Amino acid sequence: MDYHVFKKPRTVKGKTVHRWYYYYTDPFSGKKIQKVCKGCKTQSEAYAFISALPSIYTQPKVTISTIAKYMYIPGSDHLNRMEKMGKS
């Protein structure tokens, strides 16, 4: 799971109030980023909140068609290498 839920006490107007937060590690900087779960009163609401958030690690799918897209274009490195090896 990318996001982690926890409860943290805060002092608001002299009273201690417990709020739900979530944190995640930024994939580029490696820092932990902490944010509040807006409108969450219970743990189940906090888990529902983070399940609606987008994924942090979005990597495009690599398929054979994307790899071989420019492989057989005249003048490409692949065809030049094949010609040097005596293949057509």
C-alpha positions as CSV (number, residue, x, y, z in Angstrom):
1,M,0.0,0.0,0.0
2,D,1.4,3.4,-0.9
3,Y,-0.4,5.4,1.8
4,H,-0.3,4.7,5.6
5,V,-3.0,5.9,8.0
6,F,-2.4,7.1,11.6
7,K,-4.1,9.1,14.3
8,K,-2.4,12.2,15.8
9,P,-3.5,14.4,18.7
10,R,-3.8,18.1,18.0
11,T,-4.5,21.0,20.4
12,V,-7.3,23.1,19.1
13,K,-8.7,26.0,21.3
14,G,-7.2,24.4,24.4
15,K,-8.7,21.0,23.8
16,T,-6.9,17.9,22.6
17,V,-8.5,16.6,19.4
18,H,-7.4,13.4,17.6
19,R,-7.4,13.6,13.8
20,W,-6.6,11.1,11.1
21,Y,-3.6,11.6,8.9
22,Y,-1.9,9.7,6.1
23,Y,1.6,9.7,4.9
24,Y,3.5,8.5,1.9
25,T,7.1,8.5,0.7
26,D,7.7,10.7,-2.3
27,P,9.3,8.5,-5.0
28,F,11.5,11.3,-6.4
29,S,12.9,13.0,-3.3
30,G,12.5,10.1,-0.8
31,K,10.9,12.4,1.8
32,K,7.8,11.4,3.9
33,I,4.9,13.6,3.2
34,Q,2.1,13.9,5.8
35,K,-1.4,15.1,5.1
36,V,-4.7,15.2,6.9
37,C,-7.6,12.9,5.9
38,K,-10.3,15.6,5.4
39,G,-13.6,14.9,7.1
40,C,-12.6,11.5,8.6
41,K,-13.8,10.7,12.0
42,T,-13.1,7.0,12.2
43,Q,-10.4,4.6,11.0
44,S,-12.7,3.1,8.4
45,E,-13.4,6.5,6.9
46,A,-9.7,7.2,6.7
47,Y,-9.0,3.9,4.9
48,A,-11.9,4.7,2.5
49,F,-10.4,8.2,1.9
50,I,-6.9,6.8,1.0
51,S,-8.4,4.1,-1.2
52,A,-9.9,6.8,-3.4
53,L,-6.5,8.5,-3.8
54,P,-4.5,7.9,-7.0
55,S,-1.5,5.6,-6.9
56,I,1.9,7.3,-6.3
57,Y,3.9,4.9,-8.4
58,T,2.6,5.2,-11.9
59,Q,4.8,3.4,-14.4
60,P,3.8,2.9,-18.0
61,K,3.4,-0.7,-19.2
62,V,6.2,-1.9,-21.4
63,T,5.0,-4.1,-24.2
64,I,6.8,-5.7,-27.2
65,S,5.0,-3.4,-29.6
66,T,6.4,-0.3,-27.9
67,I,9.9,-1.8,-27.8
68,A,9.8,-2.9,-31.5
69,K,8.0,0.2,-32.8
70,Y,11.1,1.8,-34.5
71,M,13.0,-1.4,-34.9
72,Y,12.5,-2.1,-38.7
73,I,12.6,1.4,-40.1
74,P,15.1,1.9,-42.9
75,G,18.3,3.4,-41.5
76,S,17.7,2.4,-37.9
77,D,20.4,1.0,-35.7
78,H,18.8,-2.5,-35.7
79,L,18.7,-2.8,-39.5
80,N,22.3,-1.4,-39.9
81,R,23.5,-4.1,-37.4
82,M,21.7,-6.8,-39.3
83,E,23.2,-5.7,-42.6
84,K,26.7,-5.8,-41.1
85,M,26.0,-9.4,-39.9
86,G,25.0,-10.4,-43.5
87,K,21.3,-10.6,-43.0
88,S,18.6,-8.9,-44.9
